[in-house]
Amino acid sequence: MEYVKLTEENIDAVVCNYVDYYNNYDNGCWTYEKAYKRIHQVMTIEDAECMVQYADGKMSGFVMGYYKEFDDLKAYFLEEIVIFAEYQNKGYGAAFLEELEALVRRNGVEHLELISVNDEHHMHFYKKSGFYAATNLVMMGKHFEI
């Protein structure tokens, strides 16, 4: 596998694959414009670390996230990891997480965090990679009617 930085040069292909994946496999309703904005927002955050994974020359997935500084450690927040449908359940996601972990550890990260969908599939994936469900945090939200 090959890993490259997500840049302005390859964002178009990432966005097209993102829209295709979520709209065709996850019942999404993404437009190119909305997906571009979401990915570009994260990609341009100060201290962003975003990568694209290729298998045999074809894009198989991408990750996006950013470094976070705390008083006692440096962390990395994994905003999203996407492995495209034809590459799922074949070890590509685990390999990508290993590559990401090695990279952020070389950059001084002591803690990796993310927010995940709370279902069996996602929990299995993250737990087998050594993640645990935090018990000292609660995700909060507030929805506005438009």
N, C-alpha and C positions, 0 to 999 in steps of 0.2 A: 504494500500500500504506500501511497505517497500522500504527504500532508503539506499544504501550502497555506499561506496567510490569505485570509479573505480581504480583498482589495476592491478598489473601484473597477479594476480590469475584469474581475471574475464575479462581481456581485450580480450582474444580469442573469447569468446561468444559474446561480444559487436561487435567486428570486423565482425564476421560471420553474425550477424543480420543486421549490417550496410550495408554490401555488398548485402545481400538478399533484403533489403528494397530498396536501391537506384537503384539496377539493375532491379528489378522486378516491382517497382511501380513508379519510377521516371526517367526511360529511361537512367540510368547511365551505366558506363562501368568500374566500380571499380574492381580491383583485390584485393585479400586478402592482398597482400604485400603493395599495395598503401594505402589501408584503414588502415592497421596496422600502417604504418608510420605516416599518418596524425593524427590518434587518439593518438598514443604514443608520438608524438611531443608535442601536447598540454598537455597531461597528465603529462609530465616531465618538463614543464616550471616551473621556480621558482614561488612559490605561486599559483600553479594550484589548482583548486577546481573542481573535476569531480565526478559525481555520476551516479549510475545506479538505475533505478526504476523497482520494481517487483510488479506484481499484481497477487495474488493467486499463488505465487511461480514461475511465468513465467516472463521473462524479457519483460517489456513493453516499455522501452525507456532509454535514457541516456542524460546527459548534460555534456559539457566540457567547461571550461573557466578558468580564472585566475584573481587574484587580481592585481590592478594597483594603484600605489602610485602617487599622485599629490601634489603640494605644499599646497593646501587648502582642500583636501579631499582624501578619499580612495574610489576606485571604483572597480567594478567587470566587466570584459568584458566577456560576454556570447558568446563564439565562436560558439557553436552549441547546439541546443536542437533537439533531434530526438525522436518522438513517433512512434513506429512501426505501420504499417498499420491497423492491427486488433484492435488497441486501440485508433485510432484517432476519433475525434468528439464524445468522451465519457467523456471528462473532465480530462483525464490523463495528458494532457499537462498543463492545468491550475493548476492542483494539484501539478505538478512537479515544475512549476514556483513559486508557493506559498512556497513550501518546500525550494527551492533554495534561494528565497528572505529572508526567515526567517533565514537561515543559514548564509548568507553573512552579513545580518544586525547584527547578534550576533557577527560577526567578525569585526565590525566597518565600514562597507561599507555604504556610503551615496548616491551612484549613481550606477545604473546598466545600461550598454550600450551594444548594439549589432548592427550588420549589418544584414539586412533582405532582402530577395527577395521582390521586390516591386510589389506584386500582391494582389488582393482582399482577398484571403484566408489568407495570412500571415499578412496583415495589420489588418484584423478583429481580428485575434488571439491576436496579440500584443496590439492593442488598447484596447480591452476588459480587458486586464491585466494591464492597466494603462500606457502603453508606449506611447510615442509621437514621431513623426518624427522630428528630429533635423533640424532646419532651418539655423543654423550657421556653418554647416559642409557640405562638398561635398566629396563624395568618388571619389578618383582619381585612374586611372589605366593606364598602358601602356603594350600593347601586343607585343611580339616579334615573327616574323615569323621564323620558324625553318626549 
